[in-house]
Amino acid sequence: MLVDIAALLILVLCLVWGYKNGLVRSLLAIILTAAAVMLATWLSDITSVLVYDKLIEPEITKTMVNLTSEYRQTSEYQGILDGLNDENSELTDNETEFDAISSSDNKSLQNKDLTNSEISGTLDSVINNMSTGFASYISEKTGISTADTSWYSDVYTLDNTEKLEFLANPLEHLSEIFTKEIIKPVLTRLSASILFFVFLTLIWVVFSIILKTTGVINKLPLIGTANKILGALLGLFFAAIIIYVMIMLMDLIFTFTGDNSLFDGSFSADYFLNN
């Protein structure tokens, strides 16, 4: 019901808007709006990357470095290291700490057959324990869900030599992957959305000056009346587009929230979603 009320309000507003402005001005407004949206989108996509790289990423890097250092001091991390000593004994020639296993210059591994499937399985176990533990810690400290482990799944596709290189600094590598795969896309999209509305507002201020010059047409005899009626029809068409976009956006949001009760009994939602 609320969706239909909103749709009716949009319809009336666009009808009045179209009649008041007339066909020429309304049509020009639609063209300029489309141009403004495309231009604002292009500018926001470019600048959002620059904003992230120059302003946001340095702060994110500092935060992740702090989280990495803090996690190293936790009993959970120490427990992972202690528990891996026996499990990974076949990787070394003596009972060493895990730091020796993960060190980049580990001489005890130089004579090992790194294509051995047992070694590969052990390395995967090491990576899994380290990754899941660090992911849970990040989620606890930041509130960002890390339940989907696909962000670090590519690590398992590395060969054994590359996995050992990864384990030389596992937390640093995981921190880098998390930033690249999870944080950067989200914050880039967020900054792009904010910049889009900023650019759209600035561009529309310029375009509105152009639109003001077309108002004289409505003052002409006969031509002005016809122009207003045709403008109202165009307003109805424009309203349909706005309502369609609104319902599609709501449907997208409801897909994530799982609650589409606002669509119950809605004529406009049923029409646009099923036609």
Secondary structure, DSSP 4 states (H G I P E B T S, - for coil): -HHHHHHHHHHHHHHHHHHHHHHHHHHHHHHHHHHHHHHHHHHHHHHHHHHIIIIIHHHHHHHHHHHHHHHHTSHHHHHHHHHHHHHTGGGSSS---HHHHH-TT-GGGTTS-TT-HHHHHHHHHHHHHHHHHHHHHHHHHH------GGGGGGGGGS-HHHHHHHHHSHHHHHHHHHIIIIIHHHHHHHHHHHHHHHHHHHHHHHHHHHHHTTGGGGGSTTHHHHHHHHHHHHHHHHHHHHHHHHHHHHHHHHHHH---GGGTT-HHHHHHHH-
